[in-house]
Amino acid sequence: MAEQVTVKITINGTTYPVTCIKGEEDRLIESSKEVNKVIEDLSSVSGMVGESRLLAMTSLILADKLIDNKKPIDTDFNNKEITEFINWFGKIATRMNKVAKLLENK
């Protein structure tokens, strides 16, 4: 099994520890920068929107860019890594929704 390292990335002002394969740290950091660029662009256009909605819109824009470029997904990822990422992202989205609901109730 490849050695794994944890990298702290910041997305929309929140820092997350993310585990990746050693050597992929720079790519992960660059990916987070791309996500933040889209978030900044959306924020400047759409004003105040909830974080969950903002991240969903960001995901759609990045997926659309991937489709437009018709680049195949990196085949170095295995199903376990993809599943782990999807589960991690789902947990983050659930937490963000809980925080958003708490803020809405204040």
SVG drawing of the C-alpha trace seen along z (x, -y; Angstrom):
<svg xmlns="http://www.w3.org/2000/svg" viewBox="-35 -41 41 43">
<polyline fill="none" stroke="black" stroke-width="0.4" points="0.0,0.0 1.3,-3.5 2.3,-5.7 -0.3,-8.3 0.1,-11.8 -2.3,-14.3 -2.4,-17.8 -4.3,-20.7 -6.3,-22.5 -8.5,-25.5 -11.8,-25.8 -13.9,-28.8 -12.1,-29.9 -12.4,-26.5 -9.3,-24.3 -9.7,-20.5 -7.2,-17.8 -7.2,-15.6 -5.3,-12.3 -3.6,-11.6 -0.8,-9.4 2.6,-10.8 3.7,-12.8 0.2,-14.0 0.3,-16.9 1.0,-19.6 -1.8,-18.4 -4.3,-18.4 -3.3,-21.9 -3.6,-23.1 -7.1,-21.5 -8.2,-23.3 -6.9,-26.6 -9.1,-25.9 -12.1,-25.2 -11.5,-28.5 -11.2,-30.4 -14.6,-29.2 -16.1,-30.0 -14.7,-33.6 -16.1,-34.1 -19.5,-32.8 -19.5,-34.9 -18.7,-38.1 -21.6,-37.4 -24.3,-35.9 -23.7,-37.8 -24.9,-36.2 -25.8,-32.5 -25.6,-29.7 -22.3,-27.8 -24.0,-24.5 -25.5,-26.0 -22.2,-27.7 -20.3,-24.5 -22.9,-22.6 -22.8,-25.3 -18.9,-25.1 -19.0,-21.3 -21.3,-21.7 -19.1,-24.3 -16.0,-22.1 -17.8,-19.0 -18.9,-21.0 -15.4,-22.1 -14.2,-18.5 -16.9,-17.4 -16.0,-20.3 -12.4,-19.3 -13.3,-15.7 -10.3,-14.7 -10.5,-11.2 -10.4,-10.9 -7.0,-10.0 -6.9,-6.2 -4.4,-6.1 -7.3,-6.3 -8.8,-3.0 -12.4,-2.4 -11.5,-2.4 -9.9,-5.9 -12.9,-7.2 -15.3,-5.7 -13.3,-7.2 -13.4,-10.7 -17.2,-10.5 -17.8,-9.4 -15.6,-12.3 -17.3,-14.8 -20.7,-13.5 -19.8,-13.9 -18.5,-17.5 -21.7,-18.4 -23.8,-17.0 -21.8,-19.0 -22.2,-22.2 -25.9,-21.7 -26.2,-21.3 -24.2,-24.5 -26.3,-26.3 -29.5,-25.2 -28.1,-26.3 -27.3,-29.7 -30.7,-30.1 -32.3,-29.4 -30.4,-32.3"/>
</svg>
